[in-house]
């Protein structure tokens, strides 16, 4: 008779938990892709305005507060400076003769047309002519920002592939520090190469090459060290979770193609706190806005790097204890 193989205790329960966890993960990813797209549009888009008090008051009363965040400035120069400094996504200056509309296509591509349409509405209400000025456009060689949009996927893969390949070539506890060092070195080389292509080959971005390259390097390092830390601490389950977080959640919520204000508030905030969203924002601000507003995405990415290295450090300590415990156990057994 064939021997009957008994199921180890706890296997069925573990299987159910794994299946439910995967189902919840797929459902979350579906929501991350579908819900922001279905609810896309202006969500509290910051816009600067200056003009007569009555004009400002009428605009505040008539606009949708869920769509626009009206901020009043004293002079047209203040509005212009706020747009160029990424404090607002656009601006409207109402004078006695005309209505001047300031946009920044490179900062908020989808919001640009909405700001222009709002300016046209204001001009028609006051029987004036509206003039639209794009203060921060995309480059002449890439007027639609295709290079900026397409750069996010290489950055994400630049975090996933090194973690996966380095884990294969330098496995186990002894290769942990080598994997971390290799991931950081790869981030430097690949980040510098990506920015060189965007700036000198496709001419998709401008700004300082050094600052932009540092931002991309930090973004890749944040993703790769996080994945390595999760893999070292939780095994392949941690690596799979981190990869799904970067690719299936961070990518659609990054707002790299539309700008974060085109996503619902909660989704937009979550996207900017994940490495892909922070890396995309840092690339945008370094490439077009002379690093204005680079503080928050830089701190976010640095926190992810610290998180990944901290997980790797905990795994390293755990591995050292296990390695030191094994010889002691062997010696005690031999003595006995």
C-alpha positions as CSV (number, residue, x, y, z in Angstrom):
1,X,0.0,0.0,0.0
2,X,1.2,3.5,-0.8
3,X,2.1,5.5,2.4
4,X,-0.3,8.3,3.2
5,X,1.3,11.7,3.5
6,X,-0.1,13.7,6.3
7,X,-0.4,17.4,5.9
8,X,1.9,19.3,8.4
9,X,-0.1,21.1,11.1
10,X,-0.8,24.7,10.2
11,X,-0.4,24.2,6.5
12,X,-4.0,24.8,5.6
13,X,-4.2,27.9,7.7
14,X,-1.1,29.3,6.2
15,X,-2.4,28.6,2.7
16,X,-5.7,30.4,3.4
17,X,-3.8,33.4,4.8
18,X,-1.5,33.5,1.8
19,X,-4.4,33.3,-0.6
20,X,-6.4,36.0,1.2
21,X,-3.3,38.2,1.4
22,X,-2.7,37.9,-2.3
23,X,-6.3,38.6,-3.1
24,X,-6.2,41.7,-0.9
25,X,-3.0,42.8,-2.6
26,X,-4.5,42.4,-6.1
27,X,-7.7,44.3,-5.1
28,X,-5.6,47.1,-3.7
29,X,-3.6,47.3,-6.9
30,X,-6.8,47.4,-9.0
31,X,-8.1,50.3,-6.9
32,X,-4.7,52.1,-7.2
33,X,-5.0,51.9,-11.0
34,X,-8.7,52.3,-11.5
35,X,-10.0,54.7,-8.9
36,X,-7.5,57.6,-9.5
37,X,-8.2,57.4,-13.2
38,X,-11.9,57.4,-12.7
39,X,-11.8,60.3,-10.3
40,X,-9.0,62.3,-12.0
41,X,-9.4,66.0,-12.3
42,X,-8.5,69.1,-10.4
43,X,-8.4,68.4,-6.6
44,X,-7.5,71.4,-4.5
45,X,-5.1,72.7,-7.2
46,X,-3.3,75.7,-5.7
47,X,-3.7,78.8,-7.8
48,X,-2.6,82.3,-7.2
49,X,-4.7,85.4,-7.9
50,X,-4.4,89.1,-7.6
51,X,-6.7,92.0,-8.6
52,X,-9.4,94.2,-7.1
53,X,-10.9,92.9,-3.9
54,X,-14.3,92.6,-5.5
55,X,-12.8,90.5,-8.3
56,X,-11.0,88.2,-5.9
57,X,-14.2,87.9,-3.8
58,X,-16.3,86.9,-6.8
59,X,-13.8,84.3,-7.9
60,X,-13.7,82.7,-4.5
61,X,-17.4,82.5,-4.3
62,X,-17.9,81.1,-7.8
63,X,-15.1,78.5,-8.1
64,X,-15.4,74.9,-6.9
65,X,-13.6,74.7,-3.6
66,X,-13.0,71.0,-4.0
67,X,-11.2,71.7,-7.3
68,X,-9.3,74.9,-6.5
69,X,-7.3,76.3,-3.6
70,X,-7.4,80.1,-4.2
71,X,-4.4,82.0,-2.8
72,X,-4.4,85.8,-2.9
73,X,-1.2,87.7,-3.7
74,X,-0.6,91.5,-3.6
75,X,1.1,92.0,-6.9
76,X,1.4,90.3,-10.3
77,X,5.1,89.8,-9.6
78,X,4.2,87.8,-6.5
79,X,1.9,85.6,-8.5
80,X,4.6,85.0,-11.2
81,X,7.2,84.2,-8.6
82,X,4.8,81.7,-6.9
83,X,4.2,79.9,-10.1
84,X,7.9,79.7,-10.9
85,X,8.7,78.5,-7.4
86,X,6.1,75.7,-7.5
87,X,4.1,77.3,-4.7
88,X,1.1,77.3,-7.0
89,X,0.2,75.4,-10.2
90,X,-0.9,78.6,-12.0
91,X,-2.0,82.2,-11.5
92,X,-4.6,84.7,-12.7
93,X,-3.9,88.4,-12.7
94,X,-6.9,90.6,-13.2
95,X,-6.2,94.2,-14.3
96,X,-8.4,97.0,-15.6
97,X,-7.3,96.2,-19.2
98,X,-7.0,92.4,-19.3
99,X,-6.7,89.1,-17.6
100,X,-3.2,87.5,-17.5
101,X,-3.0,83.7,-16.9
102,X,0.2,82.2,-15.7
103,X,0.8,78.4,-16.1
104,X,3.6,76.0,-15.6
105,X,3.1,73.0,-18.0
106,X,6.3,71.2,-16.8
107,X,5.0,71.3,-13.2
108,X,1.4,70.3,-13.7
109,X,0.6,69.3,-17.3
110,X,-3.0,68.4,-16.8
111,X,-3.8,71.4,-14.5
112,X,-2.4,73.8,-17.2
113,X,-5.4,73.5,-19.5
114,X,-7.8,73.8,-16.5
115,X,-6.1,76.9,-15.2
116,X,-6.2,78.4,-18.7
117,X,-9.9,77.6,-19.0
118,X,-10.6,79.2,-15.6
119,X,-8.8,82.3,-16.8
120,X,-10.9,82.4,-19.9
121,X,-14.0,82.2,-17.8
122,X,-12.9,85.0,-15.5
123,X,-12.1,87.1,-18.6
124,X,-15.5,86.6,-20.2
125,X,-17.2,87.5,-16.9
126,X,-15.4,90.8,-16.9
127,X,-15.6,91.3,-20.7
128,X,-11.9,91.3,-21.1
129,X,-9.3,89.5,-23.1
130,X,-7.3,86.7,-21.5
131,X,-3.6,86.1,-22.3
132,X,-2.0,82.8,-21.3
133,X,1.7,82.8,-20.4
134,X,3.5,79.4,-19.9
135,X,6.2,80.4,-17.5
136,X,7.8,76.9,-17.1
137,X,7.1,74.9,-20.3
138,X,8.7,71.6,-21.4
139,X,11.7,71.9,-23.6
140,X,11.4,72.7,-27.3
141,X,12.7,69.2,-28.3
142,X,10.2,67.5,-26.0
143,X,7.2,69.8,-25.8
144,X,4.9,67.1,-24.4
145,X,7.2,66.0,-21.7
146,X,7.5,62.4,-23.0
147,X,11.0,62.0,-21.7
148,X,10.0,63.0,-18.2
149,X,7.1,60.7,-18.1
150,X,9.0,57.7,-19.5
151,X,11.9,58.2,-17.0
152,X,9.9,56.8,-14.1
153,X,9.9,53.2,-15.3
154,X,13.7,53.0,-15.7
155,X,14.0,54.4,-12.2
156,X,11.6,51.8,-10.8
157,X,13.4,48.9,-12.6
158,X,16.7,50.5,-11.6
159,X,15.6,49.7,-8.0
160,X,14.1,46.2,-8.6
161,X,16.6,44.6,-11.0
162,X,19.8,45.4,-8.9
163,X,18.1,44.0,-5.8
164,X,17.1,40.8,-7.6
165,X,20.3,40.2,-9.4
166,X,22.6,41.1,-6.5
167,X,20.6,38.7,-4.3
168,X,21.2,35.9,-6.8
169,X,25.0,36.5,-7.1
170,X,25.7,37.3,-3.4
171,X,23.1,35.3,-1.4
172,X,22.8,34.7,2.2
173,X,24.0,36.6,5.3
174,X,27.6,36.9,4.1
175,X,26.6,38.7,0.9
176,X,24.3,41.2,2.6
177,X,26.8,44.1,2.8
178,X,28.0,43.4,-0.7
179,X,24.4,43.6,-2.0
180,X,23.9,47.0,-0.3
181,X,27.2,48.4,-1.6
182,X,26.4,47.1,-5.0
183,X,23.0,48.6,-5.0
184,X,24.4,52.0,-4.0
185,X,27.1,51.8,-6.6
186,X,24.6,50.8,-9.3
187,X,22.4,53.8,-8.4
188,X,25.2,56.2,-8.9
189,X,26.2,54.8,-12.3
190,X,22.6,54.2,-13.6
191,X,21.3,57.5,-12.2
192,X,24.0,59.5,-13.9
193,X,23.4,57.7,-17.2
194,X,19.6,58.2,-17.1
195,X,20.0,61.9,-16.6
196,X,22.7,62.2,-19.3
197,X,20.3,60.6,-21.8
198,X,17.4,62.9,-20.7
199,X,19.4,66.1,-20.8
200,X,22.0,65.6,-23.5
201,X,20.5,63.0,-25.9
202,X,16.7,63.6,-25.9
203,X,16.9,67.2,-24.5
204,X,13.8,66.4,-22.4
205,X,14.9,68.3,-19.3
206,X,17.1,71.3,-18.4
207,X,18.5,72.5,-15.1
208,X,21.8,71.5,-13.5
209,X,23.0,68.1,-14.5
210,X,24.7,67.5,-11.2
211,X,21.6,68.3,-9.1
212,X,19.3,66.3,-11.3
213,X,21.6,63.3,-11.4
214,X,21.8,63.4,-7.6
215,X,18.1,63.3,-7.3
216,X,17.7,60.3,-9.7
217,X,20.5,58.5,-7.8
218,X,18.7,59.1,-4.5
219,X,15.5,57.8,-6.0
220,X,17.1,54.6,-7.3
221,X,18.9,54.1,-4.1
222,X,15.7,54.5,-2.1
223,X,14.0,51.7,-4.1
224,X,16.9,49.3,-4.2
225,X,17.9,49.5,-0.6
226,X,14.3,49.2,0.5
227,X,13.9,46.0,-1.5
228,X,17.1,44.6,-0.3
229,X,16.2,45.4,3.3
230,X,12.8,43.8,3.0
231,X,14.4,40.7,1.3
232,X,17.0,40.4,4.0
233,X,14.5,40.7,6.8
234,X,11.5,38.9,5.5
235,X,12.9,36.8,2.6
236,X,11.3,36.6,-0.9
237,X,7.9,37.5,0.6
238,X,9.4,40.9,1.6
239,X,11.0,41.4,-1.8
240,X,7.7,40.5,-3.6
241,X,5.7,42.9,-1.4
242,X,8.3,45.7,-2.0
243,X,8.3,45.2,-5.7
244,X,4.5,45.3,-5.9
245,X,4.5,48.4,-3.7
246,X,6.9,50.2,-6.1
247,X,5.5,48.9,-9.4
248,X,1.8,48.4,-8.9
249,X,1.1,51.1,-6.3
250,X,3.8,53.7,-6.6
251,X,3.7,53.9,-10.4
252,X,0.1,54.8,-10.9
253,X,0.0,57.1,-7.9
254,X,3.2,59.0,-8.8
255,X,1.4,61.7,-10.8
256,X,4.5,61.9,-13.1
257,X,2.3,62.4,-16.2
258,X,-0.4,64.6,-14.8
259,X,1.0,66.3,-11.7
260,X,-0.1,65.2,-8.2
261,X,-3.0,67.6,-8.0
262,X,-4.8,65.7,-10.7
263,X,-5.3,62.7,-8.4
264,X,-7.7,62.5,-5.4
265,X,-6.2,64.0,-2.3
266,X,-5.6,60.8,-0.4
267,X,-4.2,58.9,-3.3
268,X,-2.0,61.9,-4.3
269,X,-0.6,62.2,-0.8
270,X,0.1,58.4,-0.7
271,X,1.8,58.5,-4.1
272,X,4.1,61.3,-3.0
273,X,5.2,59.4,0.1
274,X,6.2,56.3,-1.9
275,X,9.6,56.3,-3.6
276,X,8.4,56.4,-7.3
277,X,6.3,59.5,-6.6
278,X,9.0,61.3,-4.6
279,X,11.6,60.4,-7.2
280,X,9.4,61.7,-10.0
281,X,8.7,65.0,-8.2
282,X,12.4,65.4,-7.5
283,X,13.3,64.8,-11.1
284,X,10.6,67.4,-12.2
285,X,11.7,70.1,-9.7
286,X,15.4,69.7,-10.5
287,X,14.9,69.5,-14.2
288,X,12.6,72.5,-14.6
289,X,12.3,74.6,-11.4
290,X,16.0,75.0,-10.3
291,X,15.3,72.7,-7.3
292,X,12.5,74.8,-5.9
293,X,10.4,72.6,-3.6
294,X,13.0,69.8,-3.6
295,X,13.1,69.5,0.2
296,X,10.1,67.3,0.8
297,X,10.8,64.6,-1.9
298,X,14.5,64.6,-0.9
299,X,13.6,63.9,2.8
300,X,11.1,61.3,1.7
301,X,13.6,59.4,-0.4
302,X,16.3,59.7,2.3
303,X,13.9,58.2,4.8
304,X,13.3,55.2,2.5
305,X,17.1,54.7,2.2
306,X,17.4,54.8,5.9
307,X,14.5,52.4,6.3
308,X,16.0,49.9,3.9
309,X,19.5,50.1,5.4
310,X,18.0,49.7,8.9
311,X,16.2,46.6,7.9
312,X,19.4,45.2,6.4
313,X,21.3,46.1,9.6
314,X,18.7,44.2,11.7
315,X,19.0,41.2,9.4
316,X,22.8,41.4,9.6
317,X,22.7,41.4,13.4
318,X,20.3,38.5,13.4
319,X,22.5,36.6,10.9
320,X,25.6,37.2,13.0
321,X,23.9,35.9,16.1
322,X,22.7,32.8,14.3
323,X,26.2,32.2,12.8
324,X,27.9,32.6,16.3
325,X,25.2,30.3,17.9
326,X,25.8,27.4,15.5
327,X,29.6,26.9,16.3
328,X,28.8,27.1,20.0
329,X,26.1,24.4,19.6
330,X,28.4,22.2,17.6
331,X,31.2,22.6,20.2
332,X,28.8,21.7,23.0
333,X,27.5,18.7,21.1
334,X,31.1,17.5,20.5
335,X,32.0,17.9,24.1
336,X,28.9,16.0,25.3
